[in-house]
Amino acid sequence: MYPDIPRDLAVKEWLNKRGDCDWIAFDDARFTDDERLIWIDPDCGLHLGYLNDALERFGEAPCLILM
């Protein structure tokens, strides 16, 4: 269902589609075009609310990648 690609390529592909940001939260490295893929707005800072939302959506701690 999803392409099996390395995480760094997934990040680059996602950024090309969605624009630049400082933090990206992945539910899985392979999900590059999934509605569950979320990013944290760097202008708002790394807020606990964003992490809590991700936990509720993903069911476990997301992997955060600093760009």
Buried (B, 14 or more C-beta within 10 A) or exposed (E): EEEEEEBEEBBBBBBEEEEEBBBBBBBBBBBBEBEEBBBBEEEEEEEEEBBEBBEEBBEEEBBBBEE
